Amino acid sequence: MKSKLQALTVHEALQGLAAGDFTSVQLTEACLAQIEAVDGQIRAFLQVTAEQALAQAEAADRRRAAGETAPLLGIPLAIKDVLATRGVETTCGSRILQGFVPPYSATAVRRLEEAGMVMLGKTNTDEFAMGSSTENSGYFPTRNPWDPERVPGGSSGGSAAAVAAQEALAALGTDTGGSVRQPASLCGVVGLKPSYGRVSRYGLVAYASSLDQIGTLTRDVEDAALLLNVIAGHDPLDSTSMPAPVPDYTAALTGDIRGLRIGLPAEYFVEGMQPAVEAAVRAAVEELARLGAEIVPIHLPNTDKALPVYYLVAPAEASANLARYDGVRFGFSAGAESMLENFRQTRGQGFGPEVKRRIMLGTYALSAGYYDAYYLKAQQVRTLIKRDFEEAFQQVDVIAGPVSPTTAFRIGEKVENPIEMYLSDIFTISVNLAGICGISVPCGFDEQGLPIGLQLIGPYLGEERILRVAHAYQQATDWHTRRPALAAL
Amino acid sequence: MSVQLTETEVRHVAELAKLRLSDEEVAAFTHQLSAILDYAAQIQEVDTSAVPPTPYVLPLTNVMRDDEPAPGLDNAEALANAPDHDDGYFRVRAFFDE
């Protein structure tokens, strides 16, 4: 048993709880103490629900003492603040939802609760999950535990930082264009984005509905499989959730990838990417070859069109989804004299700059005279991106590449240049446009000691394949066991 | 193709989206949205003749269910987050004065 309970993985903690080595209350107290010690600087949490967490931990201990079992009984987790939590303020990192207390919980959250989760609190995010650095939070930026002068990535930066800084054993995030995988890569943890529809979006506050998907941030691949086991599956409350059977994802973790064909897309190694990232990812691919996988050079020719397609499709969907913030039924209201003026002022004051930018972009792309040239055209090119993957998966089982072209950048470095910021997601966005699955696993560090992620991409509902490869890689390497020193804190 | 929005166009889009923007925001968005749209315009080079659009990726069509009544939020729950309410209703400002 490790001396620091908050440093355990979920599967280690489950073993310790089952063996009676410690209680859920002790485990939860260790996480809360770590939050107390480091979150003043990291700022991963928008809200810590300490009292409720300890009550849930006590209940979990009682259930365990009574002989009950559940997949995550007594495990302390953090939840990204774009997921509705009944009775617990949910802001989406936005001032427009300050004080909003949902009357119901997201299905993914409810399933974790039914599986025995202890919820530690709600984690920081770029406002409405729009961003790649968590600097767009309407409250404060989160800092990278490996270097507090740098961003943790985004938009699930709070969840990634909380797991990396040992404040929570694992966390839920959401991924619309890379928002689980990119912060996982920048914080040195494992980030899984399941296929579109694999996890119910009910209670996930909508950003771009055809792309949004709930995912996990964990310390290793086994934990990702354990959490996916709980949250995956059809939900009658989300008609876009897939009515496909849910396998036991831990059964896919055989450690054996001999004979598996892994595609290496030429388009994922581009000029301008950080040399240390390319070197680490290529070394990781060599490791996969050493483990018996066959490496196959492939092409995804429309990769460079993914970013422009995304920045038409996602804002268009966002502009429609965010029309509901009208200052009437919930959230901030400016209190202007007329109804229309109240709409304008509520939205003008309640939304931050990036959200307004995307609403404007989407409204323009959908407006009269521009629909065919922008929105429809983007949907057609999206088809080509999806076909690229379908053709690639005729030849290979899994695709490997980088997660992000750089390691964690400095706070403030890209805020004035939206396109520069958007480029952080060039290797992750295609996966969302195609609706398939991807995972980020730690595969090295740059010369400044900042983590680098390897991305493994699978076909639709191919989670078992990417989990198996990622797990085999972790069996052979120890990058995922490195933790930030947090010495400067 | 070079995209250059005018401030008038940006103000028009802001009105469509019901967003009150400051003059500084209009100026900044005129510049930034032009740059983003100019960048996005590279998809115009792609030949998409006979390519159908992909608005969503699910291999599902017409998800149906029986129309069965079930309890929803009660009145107090539905109003709990309202900025203003009265007698069980959301209270709004007069709509037709403009």
Interface residues (C-beta under 8 A of the other chain):
Chain A: G99 F100 V101 P103 Y104 Y196 G197 S210 P236 S239 T240 M242 N302 K305 L307 P308 V309 Y311 L312 S319 D326 G327 V328 R329 F330 G331 F332 S333 G335 A336 E337 S338 M339 L340 E341 N342 F343 R344 Q345 R347 G348 Q349 F351 P353 K356 R357 I359 M360 L361 T363 Y364 S367 A373 Y374 L376 K377 A378 Q379 Q380 V381 R382 T383 L384 K386 P418 I419 L433 A434 G435 Y460
Chain B: L5 E9 V10 V13 A14 E15 L16 A17 K18 L19 R20 L21 E25 F29 Q32 L33 A35 I36 L37 Y39 A40 A41 Q42 I43 Q44 V46 T48 V51 P52 P53 T54 P55 Y56 V57 L58 P59 L60 V63 R65 L73 E77 A78 A80 N81 A82 P83 D84 F90 V92 R93 A94 F95 D97 E98
